[in-house]
Amino acid sequence: MAQYRKEECLIRQLPELYPGPGGAIAIIKDGQVRARESWGYINLERHIPFTPRATFRICSITKQFTCALLLDAFPDFSRLDEDVRHFLPQLSAPLPKIAHLAHNQSGLRDYWAMGMVMGALPDTLFSEDDARHIMMTTKTLQFTPGTSYSYCNQNFRLIGDIVARRLDRDYASLMHHHVFSRYGMEHAFIAADTTSLPDGGTGYEGSVATGSIPAKNRILWTGDAGIGATLDDLIAWELYIDRERNHPRGIYQQLSQPQSFTDGTPAPYGFGLRHFTFEGRKATGHGGGLRGWHSFRMHVPEDRLSVVVLFNHMSNAYGAALRLARAAIGLDEAPPRQVVSTSPADVPPTGLFLDDAAGLAAQIFHGPAGRMLHYLHPPETCPEPDEVPEDPFRTRISSEGEATLMHRPGENRSVILRRLHPYAYDGPDDRDVLRGAYYCAENDSWLDITTDGQGLYGAFFGFLGKGPMSPIRRLSDDVFSMPCRRALDHAPPGDWTIEILDARKKKARHPAREIRVGCWLARNLRYRRVNAVFDRGR
C-alpha cells in the first residue's frame, strides 16, 4: 500500500510541481490502469477543461507508431531500401537504408534545423512542399549511414512517405487501418497542421511569472510528429503492450528490440524508441515537444509498468514521468547527484574547445551538479572520471596527458577536443576577417555577416526567406558562435559554430574565403565568400 500512497501524494502535487494551464497522466501497472488523472484547461480562453478525452499533440511520440505501421505493412522492410532514392535523388553519398532511418542512423541533417539556414523565421510556415524541397535537394550526409547517431525528424517522414507511396494510399488512412483501429486508439488521427486542433486544444508558452500565452506553430508534419491523440488513446496503447508482452513477434517486442551500429556497438535508439536505464532496469520511451506541448511515455517491462505524461505547456514531462515511475514501484524521490571526488590528475580541464571532426564548439565548465558540457542544447551533465553512470550512453570527458577527450557512446564517437585560446581583441578592424556574404552550395543558402559598428551580426537567407539577425561572438582566432535559441521546432539548433577554414593557413588577418557552419542537428555546412547575398526567398 505504501507505493499507492506515494503515487496519490505525488499526483496531487503535480499541478504545483509542474505549473501551467493543464495536464494529464496515466500509470499502467500489471495490466491495470492504476491512475488516470487530468487537471486544468486544454484551452484557457474558451474555458475547455483538460480531460482524458481531450485531443493532445503527442509530437515525436508519433515516431514509434510510424515504425509500427512500417513493421505491420512490410515485415521485411528491407524491400523498401531502394525506395529511399526517390526522395533523395541528389544525394551523392551512400544511400541510407530503411533501418538507418528508423534508428536515426541515416546521417541526414535535420530538416527543421536546415530550414533555419534556409532563411526561416521561428513562425515561418513549413509546408509539405518545403519539407519535400529540403529532402529532394540533399546532396551530402553528416556521416556514413549506420556508423553514428543523430536525431533527425525527416527520417520518419521519409518512412511514412515511402510506405504510402509503395501502397498507393495516404499516410493518414494507413495509420488508421494498421495502427489506430488495431490498438484501440479510437480518437487518434493525423493532425498535420500545427496551427490548431479540431476541439480547440491549445499549447501555451510563458510561465507563472509571465503568464500563459497561446503558442504559435506553423509546421505541417506527418510521420515524424503528426499524431493527435487523447490520454485514453495512449492508455489503450500501453494496455496493448502489456497484453502482448509474452509474444516474441508482438509489435512492441519488435519495436523495442535493442539495436546496434554497423560495427556491432550498442545503439541508444531504434524504431522511434529511446533505450535507457531506469533505476537499474531496462526501459524504452520517447518524448514529444512543440512550442506549448510537452509529453513523455515510458515502459519498464521488468515491472510491467507504463507511464504517460501530457502537458499543454513547457514543463518537464520527462522529469514528471520518472518521478511517477519511481512512485509506482515504491521508490523514494531520486536523491541529489553526489559528485565523486577524483584525483586532480584525472580531472579534465575546463574551457573552450572544438570538435574538429564535427566542426562544433564545446565548453566544459563546473555546474551545480558537477562537470557540464555545452555541446548540445541544453548543456549536459557529465560523469566524473571515477563515476560509473547508470546510463551507458552518457557523454564522458576524460584526459590523456595533454589531450582532452570527449566520449559519446550514444553516437558511437570518441574525439580529441582542440583547445581554443580566447581571442585577444586588437581593435575594431578585427571584425573584417569574417564580415561579408557567404554561399553554401549544399543547400543553396547564404549567410550575411555584418556589423553595427560595435559587434558582428549574422542572418541566413534562402528559399524560406530572410532569417533573423543574431549576434556573433568570437571564441578564438578562427572560431565564432551565433545563437539560435528559437526555431521552427521546439528543440532549437542552440548555437551555430562558425569556423574560418583558411585562417590557420595564413598569419595575416585577411578576410575569410571559406567558413564551416554547423550545429549538432546539422553539421559541416561549407560556405564560400561571394560578392553579395542573392535574395530570392519568398
C-alpha atoms as one frame of an Amber mdcrd trajectory, in Angstrom:
protein
   0.000   0.000   0.000   2.940   2.335   0.539   3.537   2.823  -3.186  -0.131
   3.708  -3.681   0.208   6.462  -1.104   3.381   7.694  -2.823   1.543   7.789
  -6.156  -1.514   9.565  -4.785   0.550  12.137  -2.926   2.714  12.859  -5.976
  -0.243  13.086  -8.369  -1.937  15.628  -6.095   1.246  17.733  -6.179   1.763
  17.660  -9.957  -0.148  20.892 -10.763   2.115  22.755  -8.327   5.328  20.919
  -9.203   4.754  21.479 -12.927   2.603  24.615 -13.114   0.822  25.520 -16.310
  -2.606  25.580 -17.946  -3.272  21.833 -17.684  -2.044  18.278 -17.793  -2.931
  14.610 -17.752  -1.119  11.488 -16.568  -1.612   7.741 -16.561   0.079   4.882
 -14.709  -0.460   1.345 -16.023   0.869  -1.405 -13.758   0.475  -5.185 -14.171
  -2.065  -4.724 -16.937  -4.307  -2.413 -14.894  -4.871   1.350 -15.107  -3.714
   2.453 -11.687  -4.012   6.184 -12.312  -5.881   8.194 -14.961  -5.897  11.828
 -13.937  -6.163  15.248 -15.543  -6.385  18.843 -14.322  -6.633  22.387 -15.573
  -7.625  23.529 -19.046  -6.713  22.469 -22.573  -7.928  25.915 -23.718  -7.839
  28.802 -21.256  -9.577  31.329 -23.494 -12.565  29.071 -24.257 -12.675  27.502
 -20.772 -12.289  23.941 -22.165 -11.186  21.512 -19.417  -8.208  19.213 -19.912
  -9.819  15.753 -19.649  -8.528  12.261 -20.537 -10.562  12.637 -23.754  -9.053
  15.987 -24.785  -7.050  15.878 -28.009  -3.330  16.412 -27.461  -0.372  16.800
 -29.834   1.897  13.886 -28.961   4.516  15.211 -31.423   7.585  12.930 -31.676
   5.909  10.073 -29.798   4.421   9.639 -33.287   7.703   8.121 -34.496   7.145
   4.730 -32.828   3.687   4.497 -34.388   5.088   5.265 -37.843   7.534   2.405
 -37.275   4.632   0.184 -36.139   2.984   0.931 -39.493   6.237   0.000 -41.271
   6.626  -3.321 -39.447   2.981  -4.271 -39.916   2.788  -3.365 -43.603   6.285
  -4.615 -44.525   7.629  -7.296 -42.146  10.668  -7.475 -44.453  11.123  -3.724
 -44.667  14.484  -4.076 -46.449  12.344  -4.402 -49.587  11.901  -0.634 -49.347
  15.607   0.259 -49.203  15.808   1.376 -52.830  12.651   3.473 -52.434  14.686
   5.920 -50.354  16.413   7.079 -53.551  13.146   8.512 -54.921  13.071  11.063
 -52.085  16.825  11.792 -52.041  17.597  11.993 -55.794  20.575  14.370 -55.478
  22.357  12.517 -52.688  25.928  11.724 -53.726  26.813   9.823 -50.541  25.884
   6.177 -49.789  22.110   5.834 -49.621  20.636   5.274 -46.135  18.548   2.131
 -45.743  15.127   1.996 -44.108  16.695   0.612 -40.915  19.063   3.599 -40.783
  16.069   5.927 -40.957  14.169   4.044 -38.230  17.179   4.060 -35.867  18.281
   7.693 -36.505  21.488   6.447 -38.131  20.859   7.889 -41.616  23.427  10.696
 -41.464  20.854  13.187 -42.772  20.815  16.704 -41.323  17.553  17.536 -39.551
  15.286  19.441 -41.908  13.930  21.844 -39.298  17.483  22.889 -38.424  18.229
  23.129 -42.154  15.130  25.268 -42.520  16.757  27.879 -40.288  19.841  28.145
 -42.544  17.456  28.428 -45.480  16.027  31.658 -44.114  13.128  30.561 -41.902
  11.803  32.596 -39.011  10.624  30.655 -35.932   6.988  31.077 -37.011   7.555
  30.613 -40.760   5.050  28.313 -42.472   6.843  24.984 -43.096   4.697  23.077
 -45.579   4.843  19.624 -47.131   6.360  21.232 -50.235   9.077  22.846 -48.099
   9.881  19.509 -46.451   9.997  17.824 -49.847  12.264  20.550 -51.248  14.829
  20.105 -48.460  14.824  16.333 -48.841  14.930  16.339 -52.644  17.896  18.750
 -52.736  20.014  16.950 -50.113  23.481  16.321 -51.536  25.671  15.112 -48.648
  25.401  13.422 -45.252  26.896  14.162 -41.836  28.318  10.629 -41.560  28.194
   7.252 -43.299  24.812   5.602 -42.604  24.920   3.105 -39.768  28.132   4.388
 -38.187  26.730   7.012 -35.802  23.560   8.536 -34.348  21.974  11.931 -34.899
  18.365  12.857 -34.199  16.654  13.629 -37.482  12.934  14.230 -37.868  12.657
  13.643 -41.602  13.866  10.070 -41.161  10.332   9.271 -40.034   8.576  11.485
 -42.551  10.512   9.534 -45.165   9.349   6.201 -43.711   5.727   7.335 -43.784
   6.038   8.742 -47.298   7.802   5.635 -48.629   5.184   3.254 -47.191   2.357
   5.441 -48.512   3.911   5.629 -51.992   4.532   1.886 -52.152   0.961   1.034
 -51.035  -0.594   3.890 -53.059  -2.579   5.150 -50.058  -2.260   8.277 -47.955
  -0.388   8.123 -44.654  -3.447   9.072 -42.551  -5.631   6.212 -43.823  -2.764
   3.731 -43.438  -2.242   4.801 -39.824  -5.950   4.394 -39.091  -6.020   0.889
 -40.604  -2.697  -0.512 -39.369  -2.298   1.295 -36.040  -5.162   3.274 -34.500
  -8.000   0.771 -35.051  -5.765  -2.194 -34.240  -4.540  -0.898 -30.882  -7.801
   0.611 -29.667  -6.778   4.246 -30.204 -10.333   5.326 -31.048  -9.775   9.091
 -31.117  -6.283   9.242 -32.657  -5.810  10.911 -36.033  -3.182  12.692 -38.113
  -3.160  16.343 -37.013  -0.698  17.520 -39.665  -1.424  21.248 -39.308   0.103
  22.504 -36.049  -1.789  25.824 -36.078  -4.876  24.366 -34.364  -6.720  21.241
 -33.190 -10.373  20.466 -34.030 -11.598  20.520 -30.424  -9.769  23.725 -29.530
  -6.785  22.158 -27.754  -4.066  24.775 -27.308  -0.454  24.685 -26.195   0.946
  27.569 -24.146   4.272  29.307 -23.716   5.173  31.502 -20.762   5.403  30.809
 -17.056   3.739  31.562 -13.757   5.754  34.771 -13.618   4.939  35.972 -17.148
   1.547  34.376 -17.708   0.483  31.813 -20.322   0.420  32.801 -23.993  -1.004
  30.606 -26.793   1.965  29.191 -28.690   2.237  29.931 -32.391   3.273  26.998
 -34.580   3.097  26.707 -38.368   4.765  23.381 -39.163   2.924  20.771 -41.228
   4.161  17.319 -40.276   3.201  13.680 -40.733   5.230  10.550 -39.930   7.688
  12.393 -37.733   5.347  14.066 -35.255   1.837  14.388 -36.679  -0.466  12.388
 -34.382  -3.207  13.961 -32.326  -4.431  11.642 -29.557  -6.073  11.591 -26.147
  -4.744  10.260 -22.876  -7.231   7.393 -23.269  -5.706   6.551 -26.667  -2.264
   6.265 -25.117  -3.635   4.189 -22.246  -5.071   1.808 -24.871  -1.594   1.549
 -26.435   0.046   0.768 -23.087  -2.584  -1.877 -22.270  -1.992  -3.484 -25.659
   1.755  -3.578 -24.937   1.086  -5.423 -21.683  -1.327  -7.912 -23.247   1.207
  -8.960 -25.883   4.227  -8.935 -23.579   4.875 -12.673 -23.977   4.539 -12.754
 -27.773   8.018 -12.593 -29.355   6.566 -11.156 -32.577   4.294  -8.703 -30.802
   4.569  -5.221 -32.240   6.179  -3.617 -29.178   8.537  -6.560 -28.780   9.732
  -5.791 -32.305   9.854  -2.027 -31.816  11.800  -2.262 -28.560  14.474  -4.726
 -29.704  17.964  -3.358 -28.891  19.760  -2.017 -31.951  23.417  -1.575 -32.834
  25.658   0.349 -35.184  27.339  -1.252 -38.202  30.393  -2.188 -36.111  28.211
  -4.027 -33.564  28.397  -1.331 -30.865  25.066  -0.945 -28.987  22.923   1.981
 -30.144  20.645   4.090 -27.916  17.706   4.340 -30.304  15.626   2.146 -32.581
  12.244   2.185 -34.323  11.243   5.521 -32.800  12.135   4.498 -29.243  14.916
   5.617 -26.938  16.583   2.899 -24.852  17.648   3.950 -21.359  18.195   2.640
 -17.859  15.690   3.468 -15.130  16.661   2.560 -11.562  18.786  -0.337 -12.835
  16.044  -1.583 -15.158  15.888  -1.543 -18.959  13.324   0.942 -20.238  12.101
   2.361 -23.523  10.259   5.572 -24.197  10.043   8.789 -26.138   9.156  12.398
 -25.596   7.217  14.827 -27.709   7.700  18.555 -27.904   6.471  21.583 -29.793
   6.068  25.120 -28.559   3.326  24.807 -25.951   3.265  20.983 -25.876   5.398
  18.588 -23.798   4.830  14.856 -23.355   6.630  11.663 -22.446   5.714   7.978
 -22.321   7.878   5.176 -20.972   7.670   1.424 -20.476   9.588  -0.720 -17.985
   8.969  -4.377 -18.905  10.548  -5.834 -15.759   7.860  -4.109 -13.666   5.060
  -4.307 -16.249   4.921  -0.543 -15.839   3.991   2.241 -18.241   3.729   5.968
 -17.508   2.273   8.704 -19.714   2.573  12.446 -19.037   0.940  15.183 -21.151
   1.396  18.935 -20.521  -0.011  21.706 -22.720   2.801  23.954 -21.502   6.581
  23.864 -21.326   7.153  21.979 -18.061   9.429  18.938 -17.873   7.240  15.967
 -18.850  10.250  13.616 -18.833  11.121  14.510 -15.247   7.495  14.096 -14.184
   7.318  10.655 -15.816  10.421   9.471 -13.962   9.012  10.674 -10.638   5.718
   8.893 -11.259   7.519   5.704 -12.296   9.581   5.716  -9.084   6.461   6.195
  -7.001   4.678   3.403  -8.895   7.316   0.850  -7.881   7.576   2.157  -4.330
  10.846   4.079  -4.593  11.583   7.391  -2.943  12.476  10.515  -4.872  15.856
  10.345  -6.585  18.479  11.868  -4.262  20.576  14.832  -5.465  23.522  13.745
  -7.554  26.671  13.252  -5.491  29.834  14.374  -7.232  32.533  11.704  -6.894
  35.915  13.050  -5.841  38.787  12.331  -8.185  42.488  12.912  -8.143  43.483
  16.236  -9.733  45.448  14.432 -12.445  42.269  12.678 -13.640  40.056  15.751
 -13.762  39.563  17.029 -17.329  40.230  20.739 -17.797  37.540  23.353 -18.224
  37.385  25.915 -21.011  36.505  26.224 -24.696  37.278  23.502 -27.226  36.489
  22.487 -30.800  35.407  19.092 -32.085  37.308  19.290 -35.373  35.540  16.290
 -36.910  32.062  17.751 -36.458  33.074  21.420 -36.562  31.311  22.155 -33.270
  32.438  24.220 -30.303  32.351  22.642 -26.842  32.516  24.365 -23.482  33.410
  22.429 -20.333  32.521  24.135 -17.056  31.547  23.435 -13.458  27.819  23.443
 -12.719  25.772  22.854  -9.566  25.528  19.103 -10.302  29.140  18.644 -11.383
  31.007  18.905 -14.656  28.913  20.286 -17.523  29.406  20.119 -21.283  27.808
  22.715 -23.539  27.893  20.898 -26.869  24.248  20.167 -27.495  21.368  22.392
 -26.444  20.841  22.442 -23.485  24.145  21.556 -21.726  24.761  18.005 -20.482
  25.913  16.869 -17.039  28.900  14.546 -17.434  30.005  11.814 -15.015  33.175
  12.434 -13.068  36.157  10.278 -14.149  35.674   7.795 -11.251  31.891   7.698
 -11.541  30.051   4.767 -13.140  26.878   6.227 -14.686  23.612   4.286 -14.706
  23.069   5.239 -18.358  25.805   3.635 -20.520  25.129   6.139 -23.302  26.006
   9.239 -21.273  28.751  11.512 -22.575  32.049  11.372 -20.701  35.001  13.764
 -20.659  38.478  12.477 -19.855  42.140  13.449 -20.099  45.102  11.588 -21.543
  48.261  13.559 -20.996  47.697  16.971 -22.549  44.700  15.778 -24.596  41.046
  16.282 -23.647  38.787  13.532 -24.958  35.024  13.541 -25.442  33.390  10.110
 -25.474  29.855   9.988 -26.876  28.836   6.296 -26.775  25.296   7.153 -27.824
  26.748   8.428 -31.101  29.487   5.786 -31.334  32.106   8.570 -31.315  35.215
   9.438 -29.312  37.139  12.543 -30.319  40.065  14.653 -29.143  38.907  18.184
 -28.423  41.149  21.011 -29.620  41.531  23.721 -27.005  40.517  27.182 -28.168
  42.553  30.069 -26.823  40.437  33.148 -26.048  40.789  35.834 -28.661  42.693
  38.982 -27.760  40.947  41.918 -29.408  43.338  44.314 -31.123  40.756  46.777
 -32.374  37.556  47.235 -34.381  39.187  46.140 -37.661  39.407  42.582 -36.313
  35.794  42.109 -37.387  36.738  42.423 -41.068  38.141  38.900 -41.106  34.592
  37.474 -41.006  32.373  40.286 -42.258  30.858  39.618 -45.697  28.488  37.380
 -47.661  28.904  33.586 -47.963  27.154  30.974 -50.121  26.519  27.268 -49.400
  26.071  25.046 -52.466  24.787  22.154 -50.326  21.500  23.905 -49.626  21.533
  26.971 -51.910  21.604  29.378 -48.968  23.537  32.480 -47.936  24.940  33.767
 -44.668  25.297  37.536 -44.465  27.636  38.736 -41.710  27.679  42.440 -40.970
  28.488  44.860 -38.179  26.512  47.506 -36.368  29.670  49.445 -35.576  30.386
  47.597 -32.329  29.734  43.894 -32.906  29.154  41.241 -35.557  25.715  40.011
 -36.572  24.647  37.295 -38.986  21.492  36.237 -40.824  20.689  33.312 -43.132
  18.941  33.755 -46.471  17.348  31.045 -48.617  14.198  29.754 -50.248  12.267
  30.117 -46.961  13.020  33.842 -46.708  15.239  36.076 -44.577  16.178  34.756
 -41.169  16.532  36.984 -38.106  19.737  38.853 -37.330  21.673  37.200 -34.489
  24.763  38.421 -32.603  28.038  36.624 -33.307  30.550  36.036 -30.509  34.203
  35.423 -31.210  35.559  32.414 -29.309  39.108  32.298 -30.706  41.158  33.394
 -33.724  39.185  31.199 -36.116  36.025  30.121 -34.276  32.813  32.077 -33.644
  29.395  31.310 -32.190  25.952  32.502 -33.335  22.940  31.637 -31.131  19.692
  30.116 -32.404  17.547  29.539 -29.311  14.168  29.761 -31.031  13.445  27.909
 -34.251  10.791  26.114 -36.303  10.828  23.168 -33.900  10.572  23.269 -30.122
  14.157  21.949 -29.860  16.272  24.687 -31.499  19.733  24.214 -33.003  21.188
  26.017 -29.986  24.393  27.702 -31.141  25.793  27.664 -34.656  29.563  27.231
 -34.676  31.296  29.260 -37.393  34.883  28.272 -38.180  37.184  30.058 -40.605
  38.724  27.189 -42.545  41.562  29.149 -44.135  42.544  31.148 -41.009  45.250
  28.749 -39.829  46.914  28.745 -43.241  47.806  32.444 -43.039  49.383  34.641
 -40.437  47.871  37.825 -41.841  44.257  38.570 -40.904  42.818  38.742 -44.398
  39.069  38.278 -44.960  37.991  34.650 -44.701  37.448  32.871 -48.012  35.697
  29.751 -46.672  33.855  29.032 -43.433  32.252  25.975 -41.892  28.878  26.356
 -40.145  27.076  23.775 -38.042  25.091  22.689 -35.013  24.630  19.148 -33.699
  21.481  18.664 -35.784  23.098  19.985 -38.982  26.902  19.821 -39.176  29.686
  20.585 -41.619  27.984  23.062 -43.947  30.618  24.834 -46.034  30.139  28.418
 -47.180  32.377  30.316 -49.605  32.738  34.081 -49.719  30.755  35.786 -52.501
  30.251  39.400 -53.513  26.711  39.705 -52.155  23.663  37.800 -50.940  21.270
  36.887 -53.740  17.910  37.259 -52.016  15.395  35.041 -53.749  13.439  33.968
 -50.674   9.674  34.116 -50.565
